[in-house]
Amino acid sequence: MKEIKTLEEFARVTEDGARCVVMFTANWCPDCVFVKPFLPEVIEAFPEVEFYTVNRDELLDLCVDLGIMGIPSFVAFGDGKEIGRFVSKDRKTQGEIEAFIRGL
């Protein structure tokens, strides 16, 4: 997963028309740490999707603008607009994340 570090980079990645999933995360987040071991398998299962991370602590204004309150949150973009969002208060499993991506 590539990390997005600036607002300009986020705009470029999400507006270029390619399908992508952005995981909003933080280093201190235990639920984010929980998903990290199986993320490579998720990425491998969807070669047609680009995957990125955003550290919410580094781009807090972006998270506020997008209404990202909890982490990890997964937001999908395609054709320059948001096409799906997987946000819940529960710990996310590999199966749930893959089901979200398949449903886009």
Biopython code that builds the backbone (N, CA, C, O; Angstrom):
import numpy as np
from Bio.PDB.StructureBuilder import StructureBuilder

atoms = [
    (1, "MET", "N", (0.841, -1.181, 0.000)),
    (1, "MET", "CA", (0.000, 0.000, 0.000)),
    (1, "MET", "C", (0.879, 1.236, 0.000)),
    (1, "MET", "O", (1.867, 1.327, 0.730)),
    (2, "LYS", "N", (0.497, 2.169, -0.828)),
    (2, "LYS", "CA", (1.218, 3.430, -0.882)),
    (2, "LYS", "C", (0.568, 4.413, 0.084)),
    (2, "LYS", "O", (-0.656, 4.453, 0.214)),
    (3, "GLU", "N", (1.395, 5.204, 0.757)),
    (3, "GLU", "CA", (0.866, 6.192, 1.697)),
    (3, "GLU", "C", (0.696, 7.537, 1.018)),
    (3, "GLU", "O", (1.602, 8.026, 0.343)),
    (4, "ILE", "N", (-0.471, 8.128, 1.202)),
    (4, "ILE", "CA", (-0.752, 9.478, 0.717)),
    (4, "ILE", "C", (-0.361, 10.440, 1.830)),
    (4, "ILE", "O", (-0.821, 10.315, 2.965)),
    (5, "LYS", "N", (0.501, 11.412, 1.488)),
    (5, "LYS", "CA", (1.032, 12.304, 2.519)),
    (5, "LYS", "C", (0.567, 13.750, 2.405)),
    (5, "LYS", "O", (0.773, 14.539, 3.327)),
    (6, "THR", "N", (-0.064, 14.111, 1.274)),
    (6, "THR", "CA", (-0.498, 15.502, 1.108)),
    (6, "THR", "C", (-1.907, 15.543, 0.524)),
    (6, "THR", "O", (-2.379, 14.572, -0.067)),
    (7, "LEU", "N", (-2.562, 16.675, 0.700)),
    (7, "LEU", "CA", (-3.892, 16.870, 0.112)),
    (7, "LEU", "C", (-3.823, 16.834, -1.406)),
    (7, "LEU", "O", (-4.737, 16.331, -2.060)),
    (8, "GLU", "N", (-2.751, 17.363, -1.964)),
    (8, "GLU", "CA", (-2.586, 17.372, -3.414)),
    (8, "GLU", "C", (-2.455, 15.949, -3.954)),
    (8, "GLU", "O", (-3.030, 15.606, -4.987)),
    (9, "GLU", "N", (-1.698, 15.141, -3.244)),
    (9, "GLU", "CA", (-1.533, 13.746, -3.655)),
    (9, "GLU", "C", (-2.868, 12.999, -3.559)),
    (9, "GLU", "O", (-3.192, 12.201, -4.438)),
    (10, "PHE", "N", (-3.637, 13.250, -2.507)),
    (10, "PHE", "CA", (-4.952, 12.627, -2.366)),
    (10, "PHE", "C", (-5.849, 13.009, -3.536)),
    (10, "PHE", "O", (-6.520, 12.153, -4.114)),
    (11, "ALA", "N", (-5.862, 14.289, -3.883)),
    (11, "ALA", "CA", (-6.694, 14.753, -4.995)),
    (11, "ALA", "C", (-6.270, 14.084, -6.298)),
    (11, "ALA", "O", (-7.120, 13.650, -7.076)),
    (12, "ARG", "N", (-4.981, 13.997, -6.539)),
    (12, "ARG", "CA", (-4.486, 13.393, -7.775)),
    (12, "ARG", "C", (-4.887, 11.921, -7.856)),
    (12, "ARG", "O", (-5.347, 11.458, -8.899)),
    (13, "VAL", "N", (-4.715, 11.196, -6.770)),
    (13, "VAL", "CA", (-5.005, 9.755, -6.739)),
    (13, "VAL", "C", (-6.493, 9.487, -6.913)),
    (13, "VAL", "O", (-6.875, 8.572, -7.643)),
    (14, "THR", "N", (-7.331, 10.267, -6.258)),
    (14, "THR", "CA", (-8.768, 9.987, -6.272)),
    (14, "THR", "C", (-9.492, 10.585, -7.466)),
    (14, "THR", "O", (-10.623, 10.195, -7.756)),
    (15, "GLU", "N", (-8.870, 11.516, -8.158)),
    (15, "GLU", "CA", (-9.537, 12.169, -9.284)),
    (15, "GLU", "C", (-9.066, 11.664, -10.647)),
    (15, "GLU", "O", (-9.555, 12.128, -11.677)),
    (16, "ASP", "N", (-8.126, 10.721, -10.667)),
    (16, "ASP", "CA", (-7.588, 10.301, -11.965)),
    (16, "ASP", "C", (-8.476, 9.293, -12.689)),
    (16, "ASP", "O", (-8.176, 8.917, -13.822)),
    (17, "GLY", "N", (-9.558, 8.849, -12.059)),
    (17, "GLY", "CA", (-10.491, 7.952, -12.722)),
    (17, "GLY", "C", (-10.283, 6.492, -12.418)),
    (17, "GLY", "O", (-11.203, 5.692, -12.590)),
    (18, "ALA", "N", (-9.089, 6.114, -11.966)),
    (18, "ALA", "CA", (-8.830, 4.715, -11.629)),
    (18, "ALA", "C", (-9.549, 4.349, -10.331)),
    (18, "ALA", "O", (-9.760, 5.195, -9.463)),
    (19, "ARG", "N", (-9.913, 3.091, -10.219)),
    (19, "ARG", "CA", (-10.577, 2.624, -8.998)),
    (19, "ARG", "C", (-9.524, 2.443, -7.911)),
    (19, "ARG", "O", (-8.497, 1.799, -8.124)),
    (20, "CYS", "N", (-9.795, 3.020, -6.746)),
    (20, "CYS", "CA", (-8.860, 2.888, -5.637)),
    (20, "CYS", "C", (-9.621, 2.793, -4.323)),
    (20, "CYS", "O", (-10.770, 3.220, -4.209)),
    (21, "VAL", "N", (-8.943, 2.218, -3.335)),
    (21, "VAL", "CA", (-9.462, 2.141, -1.973)),
    (21, "VAL", "C", (-8.440, 2.802, -1.074)),
    (21, "VAL", "O", (-7.251, 2.488, -1.124)),
    (22, "VAL", "N", (-8.920, 3.726, -0.246)),
    (22, "VAL", "CA", (-8.061, 4.447, 0.684)),
    (22, "VAL", "C", (-8.414, 4.003, 2.095)),
    (22, "VAL", "O", (-9.568, 4.090, 2.514)),
    (23, "MET", "N", (-7.408, 3.525, 2.825)),
    (23, "MET", "CA", (-7.598, 3.138, 4.221)),
    (23, "MET", "C", (-7.107, 4.282, 5.102)),
    (23, "MET", "O", (-5.935, 4.657, 5.066)),
    (24, "PHE", "N", (-8.018, 4.819, 5.885)),
    (24, "PHE", "CA", (-7.676, 5.868, 6.849)),
    (24, "PHE", "C", (-7.289, 5.169, 8.145)),
    (24, "PHE", "O", (-8.040, 4.340, 8.660)),
    (25, "THR", "N", (-6.121, 5.503, 8.666)),
    (25, "THR", "CA", (-5.528, 4.748, 9.759)),
    (25, "THR", "C", (-4.737, 5.672, 10.686)),
    (25, "THR", "O", (-4.639, 6.874, 10.436)),
    (26, "ALA", "N", (-4.184, 5.114, 11.740)),
    (26, "ALA", "CA", (-3.256, 5.823, 12.629)),
    (26, "ALA", "C", (-2.357, 4.779, 13.277)),
    (26, "ALA", "O", (-2.769, 3.638, 13.483)),
    (27, "ASN", "N", (-1.148, 5.168, 13.591)),
    (27, "ASN", "CA", (-0.173, 4.232, 14.160)),
    (27, "ASN", "C", (-0.599, 3.704, 15.527)),
    (27, "ASN", "O", (-0.250, 2.582, 15.894)),
    (28, "TRP", "N", (-1.339, 4.492, 16.271)),
    (28, "TRP", "CA", (-1.732, 4.117, 17.632)),
    (28, "TRP", "C", (-3.013, 3.291, 17.683)),
    (28, "TRP", "O", (-3.406, 2.847, 18.762)),
    (29, "CYS", "N", (-3.663, 3.074, 16.569)),
    (29, "CYS", "CA", (-4.985, 2.442, 16.506)),
    (29, "CYS", "C", (-4.876, 0.912, 16.560)),
    (29, "CYS", "O", (-4.327, 0.311, 15.636)),
    (30, "PRO", "N", (-5.386, 0.265, 17.625)),
    (30, "PRO", "CA", (-5.278, -1.189, 17.712)),
    (30, "PRO", "C", (-6.061, -1.928, 16.618)),
    (30, "PRO", "O", (-5.620, -2.983, 16.161)),
    (31, "ASP", "N", (-7.196, -1.404, 16.196)),
    (31, "ASP", "CA", (-7.960, -2.050, 15.129)),
    (31, "ASP", "C", (-7.251, -1.926, 13.785)),
    (31, "ASP", "O", (-7.389, -2.798, 12.926)),
    (32, "CYS", "N", (-6.495, -0.851, 13.600)),
    (32, "CYS", "CA", (-5.693, -0.696, 12.386)),
    (32, "CYS", "C", (-4.551, -1.705, 12.377)),
    (32, "CYS", "O", (-4.254, -2.302, 11.342)),
    (33, "VAL", "N", (-3.918, -1.892, 13.513)),
    (33, "VAL", "CA", (-2.839, -2.873, 13.635)),
    (33, "VAL", "C", (-3.388, -4.278, 13.380)),
    (33, "VAL", "O", (-2.694, -5.110, 12.795)),
    (34, "PHE", "N", (-4.603, -4.549, 13.804)),
    (34, "PHE", "CA", (-5.231, -5.855, 13.620)),
    (34, "PHE", "C", (-5.362, -6.227, 12.144)),
    (34, "PHE", "O", (-5.151, -7.386, 11.785)),
    (35, "VAL", "N", (-5.708, -5.266, 11.278)),
    (35, "VAL", "CA", (-5.931, -5.572, 9.864)),
    (35, "VAL", "C", (-4.636, -5.649, 9.050)),
    (35, "VAL", "O", (-4.625, -6.249, 7.975)),
    (36, "LYS", "N", (-3.566, -5.063, 9.535)),
    (36, "LYS", "CA", (-2.323, -4.996, 8.754)),
    (36, "LYS", "C", (-1.784, -6.351, 8.308)),
    (36, "LYS", "O", (-1.333, -6.458, 7.168)),
    (37, "PRO", "N", (-1.803, -7.401, 9.146)),
    (37, "PRO", "CA", (-1.231, -8.675, 8.694)),
    (37, "PRO", "C", (-1.923, -9.288, 7.480)),
    (37, "PRO", "O", (-1.265, -9.956, 6.681)),
    (38, "PHE", "N", (-3.223, -9.082, 7.318)),
    (38, "PHE", "CA", (-3.905, -9.700, 6.173)),
    (38, "PHE", "C", (-4.146, -8.743, 5.009)),
    (38, "PHE", "O", (-4.708, -9.157, 3.995)),
    (39, "LEU", "N", (-3.752, -7.507, 5.117)),
    (39, "LEU", "CA", (-3.926, -6.565, 4.011)),
    (39, "LEU", "C", (-3.197, -6.992, 2.735)),
    (39, "LEU", "O", (-3.743, -6.800, 1.649)),
    (40, "PRO", "N", (-1.992, -7.561, 2.812)),
    (40, "PRO", "CA", (-1.353, -8.017, 1.565)),
    (40, "PRO", "C", (-2.208, -9.033, 0.801)),
    (40, "PRO", "O", (-2.227, -9.021, -0.429)),
    (41, "GLU", "N", (-2.906, -9.899, 1.511)),
    (41, "GLU", "CA", (-3.778, -10.870, 0.851)),
    (41, "GLU", "C", (-4.973, -10.177, 0.198)),
    (41, "GLU", "O", (-5.395, -10.561, -0.893)),
    (42, "VAL", "N", (-5.511, -9.168, 0.855)),
    (42, "VAL", "CA", (-6.622, -8.405, 0.288)),
    (42, "VAL", "C", (-6.163, -7.712, -0.994)),
    (42, "VAL", "O", (-6.846, -7.769, -2.016)),
    (43, "ILE", "N", (-5.019, -7.068, -0.932)),
    (43, "ILE", "CA", (-4.474, -6.360, -2.089)),
    (43, "ILE", "C", (-4.231, -7.327, -3.248)),
    (43, "ILE", "O", (-4.535, -7.011, -4.398)),
    (44, "GLU", "N", (-3.691, -8.485, -2.948)),
    (44, "GLU", "CA", (-3.418, -9.490, -3.989)),
    (44, "GLU", "C", (-4.704, -10.002, -4.634)),
    (44, "GLU", "O", (-4.720, -10.338, -5.818)),
    (45, "ALA", "N", (-5.778, -10.061, -3.853)),
    (45, "ALA", "CA", (-7.051, -10.579, -4.368)),
    (45, "ALA", "C", (-7.738, -9.612, -5.335)),
    (45, "ALA", "O", (-8.641, -10.008, -6.072)),
    (46, "PHE", "N", (-7.312, -8.347, -5.333)),
    (46, "PHE", "CA", (-7.960, -7.334, -6.174)),
    (46, "PHE", "C", (-6.906, -6.549, -6.962)),
    (46, "PHE", "O", (-6.676, -5.372, -6.684)),
    (47, "PRO", "N", (-6.266, -7.193, -7.942)),
    (47, "PRO", "CA", (-5.198, -6.522, -8.691)),
    (47, "PRO", "C", (-5.691, -5.332, -9.518)),
    (47, "PRO", "O", (-4.885, -4.492, -9.920)),
    (48, "GLU", "N", (-6.985, -5.246, -9.776)),
    (48, "GLU", "CA", (-7.534, -4.143, -10.567)),
    (48, "GLU", "C", (-7.769, -2.876, -9.739)),
    (48, "GLU", "O", (-8.171, -1.846, -10.279)),
    (49, "VAL", "N", (-7.520, -2.954, -8.435)),
    (49, "VAL", "CA", (-7.758, -1.830, -7.523)),
    (49, "VAL", "C", (-6.421, -1.351, -6.970)),
    (49, "VAL", "O", (-5.575, -2.157, -6.582)),
    (50, "GLU", "N", (-6.239, -0.042, -6.936)),
    (50, "GLU", "CA", (-5.072, 0.554, -6.282)),
    (50, "GLU", "C", (-5.421, 0.784, -4.813)),
    (50, "GLU", "O", (-6.534, 1.207, -4.501)),
    (51, "PHE", "N", (-4.485, 0.512, -3.915)),
    (51, "PHE", "CA", (-4.715, 0.670, -2.477)),
    (51, "PHE", "C", (-3.757, 1.707, -1.912)),
    (51, "PHE", "O", (-2.571, 1.739, -2.242)),
    (52, "TYR", "N", (-4.313, 2.564, -1.041)),
    (52, "TYR", "CA", (-3.537, 3.635, -0.419)),
    (52, "TYR", "C", (-3.907, 3.728, 1.054)),
    (52, "TYR", "O", (-4.967, 3.264, 1.475)),
    (53, "THR", "N", (-3.012, 4.335, 1.828)),
    (53, "THR", "CA", (-3.318, 4.644, 3.220)),
    (53, "THR", "C", (-3.193, 6.145, 3.430)),
    (53, "THR", "O", (-2.432, 6.832, 2.748)),
    (54, "VAL", "N", (-3.963, 6.629, 4.395)),
    (54, "VAL", "CA", (-3.855, 8.009, 4.861)),
    (54, "VAL", "C", (-3.761, 7.948, 6.382)),
    (54, "VAL", "O", (-4.629, 7.378, 7.044)),
    (55, "ASN", "N", (-2.705, 8.535, 6.925)),
    (55, "ASN", "CA", (-2.572, 8.644, 8.373)),
    (55, "ASN", "C", (-3.444, 9.804, 8.830)),
    (55, "ASN", "O", (-3.165, 10.962, 8.519)),
    (56, "ARG", "N", (-4.505, 9.484, 9.572)),
    (56, "ARG", "CA", (-5.474, 10.512, 9.970)),
    (56, "ARG", "C", (-4.833, 11.619, 10.797)),
    (56, "ARG", "O", (-5.281, 12.764, 10.742)),
    (57, "ASP", "N", (-3.796, 11.298, 11.560)),
    (57, "ASP", "CA", (-3.146, 12.317, 12.382)),
    (57, "ASP", "C", (-2.354, 13.312, 11.538)),
    (57, "ASP", "O", (-2.159, 14.458, 11.941)),
    (58, "GLU", "N", (-1.896, 12.870, 10.364)),
    (58, "GLU", "CA", (-1.132, 13.754, 9.489)),
    (58, "GLU", "C", (-2.026, 14.554, 8.546)),
    (58, "GLU", "O", (-1.648, 15.646, 8.121)),
    (59, "LEU", "N", (-3.206, 14.031, 8.213)),
    (59, "LEU", "CA", (-4.126, 14.729, 7.314)),
    (59, "LEU", "C", (-5.511, 14.836, 7.966)),
    (59, "LEU", "O", (-6.523, 14.445, 7.384)),
    (60, "LEU", "N", (-5.523, 15.368, 9.169)),
    (60, "LEU", "CA", (-6.766, 15.467, 9.945)),
    (60, "LEU", "C", (-7.817, 16.321, 9.240)),
    (60, "LEU", "O", (-9.002, 15.990, 9.281)),
    (61, "ASP", "N", (-7.409, 17.405, 8.600)),
    (61, "ASP", "CA", (-8.378, 18.261, 7.883)),
    (61, "ASP", "C", (-9.087, 17.485, 6.778)),
    (61, "ASP", "O", (-10.286, 17.668, 6.571)),
    (62, "LEU", "N", (-8.370, 16.627, 6.070)),
    (62, "LEU", "CA", (-8.974, 15.798, 5.034)),
    (62, "LEU", "C", (-10.013, 14.863, 5.655)),
    (62, "LEU", "O", (-11.115, 14.711, 5.127)),
    (63, "CYS", "N", (-9.655, 14.240, 6.775)),
    (63, "CYS", "CA", (-10.587, 13.330, 7.444)),
    (63, "CYS", "C", (-11.846, 14.065, 7.887)),
    (63, "CYS", "O", (-12.948, 13.532, 7.762)),
    (64, "VAL", "N", (-11.697, 15.259, 8.394)),
    (64, "VAL", "CA", (-12.854, 16.061, 8.798)),
    (64, "VAL", "C", (-13.706, 16.380, 7.575)),
    (64, "VAL", "O", (-14.929, 16.246, 7.618)),
    (65, "ASP", "N", (-13.072, 16.800, 6.490)),
    (65, "ASP", "CA", (-13.810, 17.129, 5.262)),
    (65, "ASP", "C", (-14.591, 15.931, 4.726)),
    (65, "ASP", "O", (-15.689, 16.089, 4.193)),
    (66, "LEU", "N", (-14.023, 14.731, 4.870)),
    (66, "LEU", "CA", (-14.669, 13.521, 4.355)),
    (66, "LEU", "C", (-15.598, 12.861, 5.374)),
    (66, "LEU", "O", (-16.276, 11.883, 5.058)),
    (67, "GLY", "N", (-15.629, 13.397, 6.601)),
    (67, "GLY", "CA", (-16.478, 12.817, 7.627)),
    (67, "GLY", "C", (-15.953, 11.502, 8.163)),
    (67, "GLY", "O", (-16.732, 10.645, 8.582)),
    (68, "ILE", "N", (-14.640, 11.332, 8.155)),
    (68, "ILE", "CA", (-14.022, 10.122, 8.689)),
    (68, "ILE", "C", (-13.859, 10.318, 10.193)),
    (68, "ILE", "O", (-12.991, 11.066, 10.644)),
    (69, "MET", "N", (-14.701, 9.641, 10.957)),
    (69, "MET", "CA", (-14.660, 9.781, 12.410)),
    (69, "MET", "C", (-13.949, 8.611, 13.085)),
    (69, "MET", "O", (-13.240, 8.808, 14.072)),
    (70, "GLY", "N", (-14.126, 7.410, 12.572)),
    (70, "GLY", "CA", (-13.510, 6.231, 13.158)),
    (70, "GLY", "C", (-12.476, 5.645, 12.227)),
    (70, "GLY", "O", (-12.520, 5.849, 11.013)),
    (71, "ILE", "N", (-11.538, 4.910, 12.815)),
    (71, "ILE", "CA", (-10.511, 4.257, 12.019)),
    (71, "ILE", "C", (-10.352, 2.828, 12.493)),
    (71, "ILE", "O", (-10.578, 2.549, 13.671)),
    (72, "PRO", "N", (-9.971, 1.916, 11.620)),
    (72, "PRO", "CA", (-9.739, 2.148, 10.209)),
    (72, "PRO", "C", (-11.045, 2.322, 9.449)),
    (72, "PRO", "O", (-12.048, 1.675, 9.751)),
    (73, "SER", "N", (-11.016, 3.183, 8.484)),
    (73, "SER", "CA", (-12.131, 3.383, 7.564)),
    (73, "SER", "C", (-11.611, 3.160, 6.155)),
    (73, "SER", "O", (-10.492, 3.550, 5.824)),
    (74, "PHE", "N", (-12.435, 2.528, 5.332)),
    (74, "PHE", "CA", (-12.076, 2.261, 3.946)),
    (74, "PHE", "C", (-13.026, 3.033, 3.052)),
    (74, "PHE", "O", (-14.243, 2.868, 3.143)),
    (75, "VAL", "N", (-12.472, 3.883, 2.180)),
    (75, "VAL", "CA", (-13.282, 4.670, 1.261)),
    (75, "VAL", "C", (-12.793, 4.372, -0.149)),
    (75, "VAL", "O", (-11.598, 4.447, -0.437)),
    (76, "ALA", "N", (-13.737, 4.033, -1.023)),
    (76, "ALA", "CA", (-13.404, 3.683, -2.403)),
    (76, "ALA", "C", (-13.756, 4.834, -3.333)),
    (76, "ALA", "O", (-14.751, 5.531, -3.137)),
    (77, "PHE", "N", (-12.920, 5.018, -4.351)),
    (77, "PHE", "CA", (-13.120, 6.057, -5.342)),
    (77, "PHE", "C", (-13.014, 5.450, -6.735)),
    (77, "PHE", "O", (-12.253, 4.510, -6.959)),
    (78, "GLY", "N", (-13.778, 5.993, -7.655)),
    (78, "GLY", "CA", (-13.722, 5.592, -9.050)),
    (78, "GLY", "C", (-14.286, 6.704, -9.901)),
    (78, "GLY", "O", (-15.238, 7.375, -9.502)),
    (79, "ASP", "N", (-13.716, 6.904, -11.056)),
    (79, "ASP", "CA", (-14.156, 7.970, -11.955)),
    (79, "ASP", "C", (-14.217, 9.324, -11.254)),
    (79, "ASP", "O", (-15.085, 10.147, -11.545)),
    (80, "GLY", "N", (-13.284, 9.544, -10.328)),
    (80, "GLY", "CA", (-13.166, 10.843, -9.682)),
    (80, "GLY", "C", (-14.151, 11.127, -8.566)),
    (80, "GLY", "O", (-14.235, 12.260, -8.094)),
    (81, "LYS", "N", (-14.908, 10.106, -8.128)),
    (81, "LYS", "CA", (-15.864, 10.363, -7.035)),
    (81, "LYS", "C", (-15.894, 9.168, -6.085)),
    (81, "LYS", "O", (-15.455, 8.069, -6.425)),
    (82, "GLU", "N", (-16.421, 9.410, -4.891)),
    (82, "GLU", "CA", (-16.558, 8.338, -3.916)),
    (82, "GLU", "C", (-17.616, 7.352, -4.398)),
    (82, "GLU", "O", (-18.712, 7.746, -4.796)),
    (83, "ILE", "N", (-17.270, 6.052, -4.357)),
    (83, "ILE", "CA", (-18.217, 5.028, -4.812)),
    (83, "ILE", "C", (-18.587, 4.042, -3.709)),
    (83, "ILE", "O", (-19.427, 3.166, -3.917)),
    (84, "GLY", "N", (-17.973, 4.177, -2.549)),
    (84, "GLY", "CA", (-18.314, 3.286, -1.452)),
    (84, "GLY", "C", (-17.513, 3.598, -0.209)),
    (84, "GLY", "O", (-16.448, 4.215, -0.265)),
    (85, "ARG", "N", (-18.055, 3.154, 0.922)),
    (85, "ARG", "CA", (-17.424, 3.439, 2.206)),
    (85, "ARG", "C", (-17.704, 2.279, 3.152)),
    (85, "ARG", "O", (-18.844, 1.833, 3.282)),
    (86, "PHE", "N", (-16.658, 1.796, 3.809)),
    (86, "PHE", "CA", (-16.810, 0.746, 4.817)),
    (86, "PHE", "C", (-16.308, 1.309, 6.134)),
    (86, "PHE", "O", (-15.105, 1.396, 6.382)),
    (87, "VAL", "N", (-17.259, 1.686, 6.963)),
    (87, "VAL", "CA", (-16.980, 2.277, 8.261)),
    (87, "VAL", "C", (-17.893, 1.595, 9.266)),
    (87, "VAL", "O", (-19.098, 1.480, 9.039)),
    (88, "SER", "N", (-17.333, 1.152, 10.354)),
    (88, "SER", "CA", (-18.145, 0.605, 11.444)),
    (88, "SER", "C", (-17.355, 0.713, 12.734)),
    (88, "SER", "O", (-16.138, 0.897, 12.723)),
    (89, "LYS", "N", (-18.053, 0.598, 13.823)),
    (89, "LYS", "CA", (-17.366, 0.668, 15.115)),
    (89, "LYS", "C", (-16.728, -0.659, 15.492)),
    (89, "LYS", "O", (-15.937, -0.731, 16.433)),
    (90, "ASP", "N", (-17.076, -1.713, 14.753)),
    (90, "ASP", "CA", (-16.556, -3.043, 15.045)),
    (90, "ASP", "C", (-15.212, -3.269, 14.357)),
    (90, "ASP", "O", (-14.898, -2.638, 13.348)),
    (91, "ARG", "N", (-14.427, -4.184, 14.925)),
    (91, "ARG", "CA", (-13.160, -4.585, 14.313)),
    (91, "ARG", "C", (-13.457, -5.258, 12.972)),
    (91, "ARG", "O", (-14.318, -6.135, 12.893)),
    (92, "LYS", "N", (-12.761, -4.858, 11.942)),
    (92, "LYS", "CA", (-13.020, -5.359, 10.592)),
    (92, "LYS", "C", (-12.220, -6.624, 10.318)),
    (92, "LYS", "O", (-11.050, -6.727, 10.686)),
    (93, "THR", "N", (-12.867, -7.581, 9.668)),
    (93, "THR", "CA", (-12.196, -8.831, 9.322)),
    (93, "THR", "C", (-11.777, -8.790, 7.859)),
    (93, "THR", "O", (-12.222, -7.932, 7.096)),
    (94, "GLN", "N", (-10.927, -9.718, 7.483)),
    (94, "GLN", "CA", (-10.505, -9.825, 6.088)),
    (94, "GLN", "C", (-11.707, -10.081, 5.193)),
    (94, "GLN", "O", (-11.830, -9.472, 4.130)),
    (95, "GLY", "N", (-12.586, -10.968, 5.611)),
    (95, "GLY", "CA", (-13.772, -11.283, 4.818)),
    (95, "GLY", "C", (-14.669, -10.084, 4.616)),
    (95, "GLY", "O", (-15.207, -9.893, 3.525)),
    (96, "GLU", "N", (-14.842, -9.272, 5.645)),
    (96, "GLU", "CA", (-15.683, -8.076, 5.522)),
    (96, "GLU", "C", (-15.070, -7.059, 4.570)),
    (96, "GLU", "O", (-15.781, -6.450, 3.771)),
    (97, "ILE", "N", (-13.762, -6.872, 4.648)),
    (97, "ILE", "CA", (-13.096, -5.915, 3.765)),
    (97, "ILE", "C", (-13.183, -6.398, 2.316)),
    (97, "ILE", "O", (-13.455, -5.608, 1.412)),
    (98, "GLU", "N", (-12.957, -7.676, 2.100)),
    (98, "GLU", "CA", (-13.041, -8.214, 0.740)),
    (98, "GLU", "C", (-14.471, -8.142, 0.206)),
    (98, "GLU", "O", (-14.671, -7.855, -0.974)),
    (99, "ALA", "N", (-15.459, -8.397, 1.047)),
    (99, "ALA", "CA", (-16.863, -8.290, 0.628)),
    (99, "ALA", "C", (-17.196, -6.853, 0.242)),
    (99, "ALA", "O", (-17.916, -6.622, -0.730)),
    (100, "PHE", "N", (-16.681, -5.894, 0.992)),
    (100, "PHE", "CA", (-16.895, -4.480, 0.653)),
    (100, "PHE", "C", (-16.338, -4.179, -0.738)),
    (100, "PHE", "O", (-17.010, -3.547, -1.553)),
    (101, "ILE", "N", (-15.120, -4.625, -1.009)),
    (101, "ILE", "CA", (-14.490, -4.331, -2.293)),
    (101, "ILE", "C", (-15.219, -5.039, -3.428)),
    (101, "ILE", "O", (-15.425, -4.453, -4.490)),
    (102, "ARG", "N", (-15.606, -6.279, -3.218)),
    (102, "ARG", "CA", (-16.373, -7.000, -4.254)),
    (102, "ARG", "C", (-17.688, -6.309, -4.560)),
    (102, "ARG", "O", (-18.168, -6.373, -5.692)),
    (103, "GLY", "N", (-18.277, -5.651, -3.575)),
    (103, "GLY", "CA", (-19.581, -5.002, -3.757)),
    (103, "GLY", "C", (-19.521, -3.649, -4.421)),
    (103, "GLY", "O", (-20.564, -3.031, -4.635)),
    (104, "LEU", "N", (-18.336, -3.161, -4.758)),
    (104, "LEU", "CA", (-18.221, -1.827, -5.367)),
    (104, "LEU", "C", (-18.713, -1.837, -6.795)),
    (104, "LEU", "O", (-18.692, -0.804, -7.463)),
]
sb = StructureBuilder()
sb.init_structure("model")
sb.init_model(0)
sb.init_chain("A")
sb.init_seg("    ")
for serial, (resi, resn, name, xyz) in enumerate(atoms, 1):
    if name == "N":
        sb.init_residue(resn, " ", resi, " ")
    sb.init_atom(name, np.array(xyz, "f"), 0.0, 1.0, " ", f" {name:<3s}", serial, name[0])
structure = sb.get_structure()
